[in-house]
Amino acid sequence: MRAVFKGIRALVVATAGLSGSLAMAADADQGATLAKRWCATCHVVDGDQKQASADVPPFAMIAKKPDFTPEKVAAFLIEPHPKMPNFPLSRSEAADIAAYIGSLRK
């Protein structure tokens, strides 16, 4: 019985060491909600939106970039950058927004 518990414990430790994209699934629906709250002032975040800043790319355009990955977008959202306001997003919120943008890729 102890061997079984050791095996389970080893599996849990190994799983905890996986990258965030594998260990925690991002929620694109939650990302859409967050994007409408935080990003829609500047970006067109969905097809129903009528207005945004002219000098920023719509989310659909970001999703279609050849080098797009949700991981890259999430990392970008976490790091402060001068062109965008510094939003207090958690890693999971950034991953959710990135998953939403990825869902727009067609």
C-alpha positions as CSV (number, residue, x, y, z in Angstrom):
1,M,0.0,0.0,0.0
2,R,2.9,2.4,0.8
3,A,4.2,1.8,-2.7
4,V,0.9,2.9,-4.2
5,F,1.0,6.2,-2.2
6,K,4.6,6.8,-3.2
7,G,3.6,6.4,-6.8
8,I,0.7,8.7,-6.5
9,R,2.8,11.3,-4.7
10,A,5.4,11.1,-7.5
11,L,2.7,11.5,-10.1
12,V,1.3,14.6,-8.3
13,V,4.8,16.2,-8.0
14,A,5.5,15.5,-11.7
15,T,2.2,16.9,-12.8
16,A,2.8,20.1,-10.7
17,G,6.0,20.6,-12.6
18,L,4.3,20.8,-16.0
19,S,4.1,24.1,-17.8
20,G,1.1,26.3,-17.0
21,S,-0.5,25.6,-20.3
22,L,-0.7,21.9,-19.6
23,A,-1.3,22.0,-15.9
24,M,-4.1,24.6,-16.0
25,A,-6.6,24.9,-18.8
26,A,-7.4,28.5,-19.9
27,D,-11.1,29.5,-20.2
28,A,-11.8,31.3,-23.5
29,D,-15.3,32.3,-22.3
30,Q,-13.9,33.9,-19.2
31,G,-11.3,35.5,-21.4
32,A,-14.1,37.1,-23.6
33,T,-15.7,38.5,-20.5
34,L,-12.4,39.9,-19.3
35,A,-11.5,41.3,-22.7
36,K,-14.8,43.2,-22.9
37,R,-14.1,44.7,-19.5
38,W,-10.4,45.5,-19.8
39,C,-9.5,45.6,-23.6
40,A,-12.6,46.9,-25.5
41,T,-11.8,50.6,-24.8
42,C,-8.9,50.3,-27.3
43,H,-9.3,47.0,-29.2
44,V,-12.2,45.5,-31.1
45,V,-12.6,42.4,-29.1
46,D,-15.6,40.8,-30.9
47,G,-17.7,41.2,-34.0
48,D,-20.5,43.0,-32.2
49,Q,-18.3,45.9,-31.1
50,K,-18.8,49.1,-33.0
51,Q,-16.0,51.3,-31.8
52,A,-12.4,51.2,-30.6
53,S,-9.1,53.1,-31.1
54,A,-8.1,53.2,-34.8
55,D,-4.4,52.7,-34.1
56,V,-4.6,49.4,-32.3
57,P,-5.2,46.0,-33.9
58,P,-8.5,44.1,-33.4
59,F,-8.2,40.9,-31.5
60,A,-9.1,38.9,-34.7
61,M,-6.1,40.4,-36.4
62,I,-3.8,39.5,-33.5
63,A,-5.1,36.0,-33.6
64,K,-4.3,35.7,-37.4
65,K,-0.6,36.7,-37.0
66,P,1.6,33.9,-38.2
67,D,3.6,33.8,-35.0
68,F,0.6,33.9,-32.7
69,T,0.6,31.6,-29.7
70,P,-1.6,31.9,-26.6
71,E,1.5,31.5,-24.4
72,K,3.2,34.5,-26.1
73,V,0.1,36.7,-25.8
74,A,-0.4,35.7,-22.1
75,A,3.3,36.5,-21.4
76,F,2.9,39.9,-23.2
77,L,-0.2,40.7,-21.1
78,I,1.6,40.0,-17.8
79,E,4.6,42.2,-18.6
80,P,4.2,46.0,-18.3
81,H,4.7,47.7,-21.6
82,P,4.5,51.4,-22.5
83,K,1.9,51.2,-25.3
84,M,-0.8,49.7,-23.1
85,P,-2.2,50.6,-19.6
86,N,-0.8,48.4,-16.8
87,F,-3.8,46.1,-16.0
88,P,-3.6,44.1,-12.8
89,L,-4.2,40.7,-14.5
90,S,-3.3,37.4,-12.9
91,R,-1.6,34.7,-14.9
92,S,-4.8,32.8,-15.2
93,E,-6.7,35.9,-16.4
94,A,-4.0,36.6,-19.0
95,A,-4.2,33.0,-20.1
96,D,-8.0,33.3,-20.4
97,I,-7.7,36.4,-22.6
98,A,-5.1,34.7,-24.7
99,A,-7.3,31.7,-25.1
100,Y,-10.1,33.9,-26.2
101,I,-7.9,35.6,-28.8
102,G,-6.8,32.2,-30.0
103,S,-10.4,31.2,-30.4
104,L,-10.8,33.9,-33.0
105,R,-8.1,32.4,-35.2
106,K,-9.8,31.1,-38.3
